[in-house]
């Protein structure tokens, strides 16, 4: 298979052993003044992004990156939060529910686990996987509530998880986005030389549409020699009405609106910088 890598053509030999890992973390920030509004916000988020919604998102990611879904498991947590784990593959067909209790090793099915309760079905890994987890929380002192979604895509072979970035950012109210991407392992060309990356990339930004990037302050840390790429994004503009939750935020005076806007900016900047101010 012929690939273009860093300005030269490379013909790969045999199975592609490269592993490409994408870690995608988004933060949705809002303001809820009263304790009741804060609880209602968490309940709204928990319903809006339950395991069924995450499952639909993962299924679409699988389609976008041209992978095949082998099995998928979901879990809604008490009191809040959800997780989804999906096993994907380049070659295998979708499994029927009757075999979703099978356990998978690095090269296929290697053992049979006993059937699990209907509320909790776990699928282990074949060659590639996607996971999604949600983490809602709020600060009672300030009224700031922050909802986080972690999505991890690990693939091997020719599947590229970077193709799903536009869709993932668009799926959520993404105020802050942290993205990590790395390529590990190696494959070989037809002359037996090791190939440590099989596609051109200088920045994760190369795979995000310009109309999305225009809305964010974007910062990169890239180690090209080690195939490690990190990009973080923070919304440039805060339209305050989009961040207010609950009936008790009506008729805010200008001074209060400025105070809330400053709180929201501070929360986003702290997440963006990974530091308390």
ZIBEL-V811175 format. One record per residue. SS is DSSP state (2 for helix, 1 for strand, 0 for the rest). PSI is psi in radians with two decimals (none if undefined). D_CENTER is the distance of its C-alpha to the mean C-alpha in Angstrom with 1 decimal. Layout:
# ZIBEL-V811175
ss=SS psi=PSI d_center=D_CENTER
ss=SS psi=PSI d_center=D_CENTER
This chain:
# ZIBEL-V811175
ss=0 psi=2.28 d_center=29.3
ss=1 psi=2.28 d_center=29.6
ss=1 psi=2.65 d_center=26.8
ss=1 psi=2.10 d_center=27.0
ss=1 psi=2.01 d_center=25.8
ss=0 psi=0.88 d_center=26.7
ss=0 psi=0.03 d_center=29.6
ss=1 psi=2.71 d_center=31.2
ss=1 psi=2.34 d_center=31.2
ss=1 psi=2.25 d_center=30.3
ss=1 psi=2.04 d_center=31.3
ss=1 psi=2.63 d_center=29.4
ss=1 psi=2.28 d_center=31.3
ss=0 psi=-2.75 d_center=30.4
ss=0 psi=2.42 d_center=27.0
ss=0 psi=1.93 d_center=24.1
ss=0 psi=0.09 d_center=23.0
ss=0 psi=2.42 d_center=20.3
ss=1 psi=2.20 d_center=17.0
ss=1 psi=2.12 d_center=14.0
ss=1 psi=2.18 d_center=10.9
ss=1 psi=2.15 d_center=7.7
ss=1 psi=2.11 d_center=5.8
ss=1 psi=2.04 d_center=3.4
ss=1 psi=2.14 d_center=5.2
ss=1 psi=2.61 d_center=7.1
ss=1 psi=2.23 d_center=10.6
ss=1 psi=2.09 d_center=13.1
ss=1 psi=2.48 d_center=16.6
ss=1 psi=3.03 d_center=19.9
ss=1 psi=2.21 d_center=23.5
ss=0 psi=2.00 d_center=25.4
ss=0 psi=-0.95 d_center=28.9
ss=0 psi=2.82 d_center=30.4
ss=2 psi=-0.68 d_center=29.4
ss=2 psi=-0.73 d_center=29.6
ss=2 psi=-0.61 d_center=27.3
ss=2 psi=-0.75 d_center=24.7
ss=2 psi=-0.73 d_center=25.0
ss=2 psi=-0.61 d_center=24.8
ss=2 psi=-0.81 d_center=21.7
ss=2 psi=-0.68 d_center=19.9
ss=2 psi=-0.67 d_center=21.5
ss=2 psi=-0.84 d_center=20.4
ss=2 psi=-0.74 d_center=16.7
ss=2 psi=-0.59 d_center=17.1
ss=2 psi=-0.71 d_center=18.7
ss=2 psi=-0.64 d_center=16.5
ss=0 psi=0.97 d_center=13.3
ss=0 psi=-3.13 d_center=15.0
ss=2 psi=-0.53 d_center=14.2
ss=2 psi=-0.72 d_center=15.9
ss=2 psi=-0.76 d_center=13.7
ss=2 psi=-0.67 d_center=10.4
ss=2 psi=-0.76 d_center=12.6
ss=2 psi=-0.66 d_center=13.5
ss=2 psi=-0.78 d_center=10.1
ss=2 psi=-0.68 d_center=9.5
ss=2 psi=-0.66 d_center=13.1
ss=2 psi=-0.68 d_center=12.7
ss=2 psi=-0.76 d_center=10.0
ss=2 psi=-0.72 d_center=12.6
ss=2 psi=-0.75 d_center=15.3
ss=2 psi=-0.69 d_center=14.0
ss=0 psi=0.16 d_center=13.8
ss=0 psi=0.69 d_center=17.1
ss=0 psi=2.98 d_center=16.5
ss=1 psi=2.35 d_center=18.3
ss=1 psi=2.12 d_center=17.2
ss=1 psi=-0.84 d_center=19.4
ss=1 psi=2.78 d_center=18.6
ss=1 psi=2.46 d_center=16.2
ss=1 psi=2.61 d_center=16.6
ss=1 psi=2.70 d_center=15.9
ss=1 psi=2.17 d_center=16.9
ss=1 psi=2.34 d_center=17.7
ss=0 psi=2.72 d_center=19.0
ss=0 psi=2.16 d_center=22.1
ss=0 psi=-0.43 d_center=22.4
ss=0 psi=2.86 d_center=18.7
ss=0 psi=2.74 d_center=15.2
ss=1 psi=2.72 d_center=13.6
ss=1 psi=2.57 d_center=12.0
ss=1 psi=2.36 d_center=11.6
ss=1 psi=2.23 d_center=12.2
ss=1 psi=2.37 d_center=13.0
ss=1 psi=2.19 d_center=15.3
ss=1 psi=2.81 d_center=15.6
ss=1 psi=2.75 d_center=18.4
ss=0 psi=-0.43 d_center=20.2
ss=0 psi=-0.57 d_center=23.5
ss=0 psi=2.57 d_center=23.6
ss=0 psi=2.94 d_center=24.2
ss=0 psi=2.35 d_center=22.5
ss=0 psi=2.66 d_center=24.1
ss=0 psi=2.75 d_center=26.1
ss=2 psi=-0.45 d_center=25.6
ss=2 psi=-0.34 d_center=28.7
ss=2 psi=0.26 d_center=27.1
ss=0 psi=-0.09 d_center=23.7
ss=0 psi=0.07 d_center=25.2
ss=1 psi=2.66 d_center=25.7
ss=1 psi=2.43 d_center=24.3
ss=1 psi=2.42 d_center=23.0
ss=1 psi=-2.95 d_center=23.6
ss=0 psi=-0.28 d_center=22.6
ss=0 psi=0.38 d_center=25.1
ss=1 psi=-2.96 d_center=25.2
ss=1 psi=2.24 d_center=26.7
ss=1 psi=-0.14 d_center=28.7
ss=1 psi=2.84 d_center=29.6
ss=1 psi=2.14 d_center=29.9
ss=0 psi=2.68 d_center=28.7
ss=0 psi=2.61 d_center=30.5
ss=0 psi=2.48 d_center=29.1
ss=0 psi=2.85 d_center=26.9
ss=0 psi=2.68 d_center=27.4
ss=0 psi=-0.53 d_center=26.1
ss=0 psi=-0.17 d_center=23.8
ss=0 psi=1.79 d_center=22.0
ss=0 psi=2.23 d_center=21.4
ss=0 psi=2.27 d_center=19.7
ss=0 psi=2.25 d_center=18.9
ss=0 psi=-3.02 d_center=19.0
ss=0 psi=2.52 d_center=18.1
ss=0 psi=-1.69 d_center=19.9
ss=0 psi=-0.54 d_center=18.7
ss=1 psi=2.74 d_center=14.9
ss=1 psi=2.82 d_center=12.2
ss=1 psi=2.38 d_center=8.8
ss=1 psi=2.63 d_center=8.1
ss=1 psi=2.36 d_center=6.7
ss=1 psi=2.53 d_center=8.7
ss=1 psi=2.60 d_center=10.2
ss=1 psi=1.57 d_center=12.6
ss=1 psi=2.49 d_center=15.2
ss=1 psi=2.89 d_center=18.1
ss=1 psi=2.80 d_center=21.0
ss=0 psi=1.93 d_center=23.8
ss=0 psi=-0.44 d_center=27.2
ss=0 psi=-0.64 d_center=29.1
ss=0 psi=-0.35 d_center=27.4
ss=0 psi=0.07 d_center=25.9
ss=1 psi=2.23 d_center=22.5
ss=1 psi=2.37 d_center=19.7
ss=1 psi=2.19 d_center=16.1
ss=1 psi=2.23 d_center=13.2
ss=1 psi=2.43 d_center=9.9
ss=1 psi=2.24 d_center=6.7
ss=1 psi=2.19 d_center=4.8
ss=1 psi=2.18 d_center=2.7
ss=1 psi=2.27 d_center=5.3
ss=1 psi=2.09 d_center=7.4
ss=1 psi=2.14 d_center=11.0
ss=1 psi=2.75 d_center=13.7
ss=1 psi=2.93 d_center=17.4
ss=0 psi=-2.55 d_center=20.1
ss=0 psi=-0.07 d_center=19.7
ss=0 psi=2.33 d_center=16.2
ss=0 psi=1.99 d_center=14.0
ss=2 psi=-0.30 d_center=10.2
ss=2 psi=-0.41 d_center=10.7
ss=2 psi=-0.30 d_center=12.3
ss=2 psi=0.01 d_center=9.4
ss=2 psi=-0.82 d_center=8.3
ss=2 psi=-0.82 d_center=11.0
ss=2 psi=-0.76 d_center=10.2
ss=2 psi=-0.77 d_center=6.7
ss=2 psi=-0.65 d_center=8.5
ss=2 psi=-0.36 d_center=11.4
ss=2 psi=-0.41 d_center=10.2
ss=0 psi=2.83 d_center=10.1
ss=0 psi=1.48 d_center=12.8
ss=0 psi=1.69 d_center=11.0
ss=0 psi=-0.71 d_center=13.7
ss=1 psi=2.34 d_center=12.2
ss=1 psi=2.22 d_center=9.2
ss=1 psi=2.21 d_center=9.0
ss=1 psi=2.28 d_center=8.0
ss=1 psi=2.41 d_center=9.7
ss=1 psi=2.34 d_center=11.1
ss=1 psi=2.66 d_center=14.2
ss=1 psi=2.26 d_center=16.7
ss=1 psi=2.82 d_center=19.1
ss=0 psi=-2.91 d_center=22.2
ss=0 psi=2.73 d_center=24.6
ss=1 psi=-3.05 d_center=26.3
ss=1 psi=2.64 d_center=29.8
ss=1 psi=-3.11 d_center=31.6
ss=0 psi=-0.24 d_center=34.9
ss=0 psi=0.03 d_center=36.9
ss=0 psi=0.03 d_center=35.0
ss=0 psi=2.45 d_center=33.3
ss=1 psi=2.41 d_center=29.9
ss=1 psi=2.06 d_center=27.0
ss=0 psi=-0.10 d_center=24.1
ss=0 psi=2.46 d_center=21.9
ss=0 psi=0.32 d_center=22.4
ss=0 psi=2.74 d_center=21.0
ss=0 psi=2.30 d_center=21.6
ss=0 psi=2.32 d_center=19.2
ss=0 psi=-0.35 d_center=20.3
ss=0 psi=2.60 d_center=17.2
ss=2 psi=-0.50 d_center=13.6
ss=2 psi=-0.45 d_center=15.3
ss=2 psi=-0.36 d_center=17.2
ss=2 psi=0.21 d_center=14.4
ss=0 psi=2.30 d_center=13.8
ss=0 psi=2.53 d_center=16.6
ss=2 psi=-0.56 d_center=19.3
ss=2 psi=-0.47 d_center=19.6
ss=2 psi=-0.81 d_center=16.1
ss=2 psi=-0.55 d_center=16.9
ss=0 psi=-0.42 d_center=20.2
ss=0 psi=-0.06 d_center=18.9
ss=1 psi=2.61 d_center=17.4
ss=1 psi=2.17 d_center=18.9
ss=1 psi=2.39 d_center=17.1
ss=1 psi=2.40 d_center=17.8
ss=1 psi=2.54 d_center=17.5
ss=1 psi=1.96 d_center=18.4
ss=1 psi=2.35 d_center=19.0
ss=1 psi=1.55 d_center=21.1
ss=2 psi=-0.61 d_center=22.1
ss=2 psi=-0.43 d_center=24.6
ss=2 psi=0.11 d_center=22.1
ss=0 psi=0.80 d_center=19.3
ss=1 psi=2.24 d_center=17.0
ss=1 psi=2.32 d_center=15.0
ss=1 psi=2.28 d_center=13.5
ss=1 psi=2.35 d_center=12.9
ss=1 psi=2.56 d_center=12.8
ss=1 psi=2.42 d_center=13.5
ss=1 psi=2.33 d_center=15.6
ss=1 psi=2.35 d_center=17.2
ss=0 psi=-0.72 d_center=20.9
ss=0 psi=2.37 d_center=22.6
ss=0 psi=1.95 d_center=22.7
ss=0 psi=1.78 d_center=24.5
ss=2 psi=-0.71 d_center=25.6
ss=2 psi=-0.42 d_center=26.3
ss=2 psi=-0.17 d_center=22.6
ss=2 psi=0.05 d_center=21.9
ss=1 psi=2.33 d_center=24.8
ss=0 psi=2.35 d_center=24.7
ss=0 psi=2.74 d_center=27.8
ss=2 psi=-0.28 d_center=31.4
ss=2 psi=0.25 d_center=32.6
ss=2 psi=0.18 d_center=31.2
ss=0 psi=2.65 d_center=33.7
ss=0 psi=0.73 d_center=36.4
ss=0 psi=2.38 d_center=35.0
ss=0 psi=2.97 d_center=37.3
ss=2 psi=-0.65 d_center=36.3
ss=2 psi=-0.74 d_center=36.5
ss=2 psi=-0.67 d_center=34.1
ss=2 psi=-0.70 d_center=31.7
ss=2 psi=-0.71 d_center=31.8
ss=2 psi=-0.77 d_center=31.2
ss=2 psi=-0.73 d_center=28.1
ss=2 psi=-0.71 d_center=26.7
ss=2 psi=-0.66 d_center=27.4
ss=2 psi=-0.75 d_center=25.6
ss=2 psi=-0.77 d_center=22.4
ss=2 psi=-0.74 d_center=22.7
ss=2 psi=-0.76 d_center=23.3
ss=2 psi=-0.81 d_center=20.3
ss=2 psi=-0.71 d_center=17.9
ss=2 psi=-0.65 d_center=19.9
ss=2 psi=-0.71 d_center=19.9
ss=2 psi=-0.75 d_center=16.1
ss=2 psi=-0.72 d_center=16.1
ss=2 psi=-0.18 d_center=18.9
ss=0 psi=0.82 d_center=17.9
ss=0 psi=2.48 d_center=21.5
ss=0 psi=2.35 d_center=23.8
ss=0 psi=none d_center=26.3
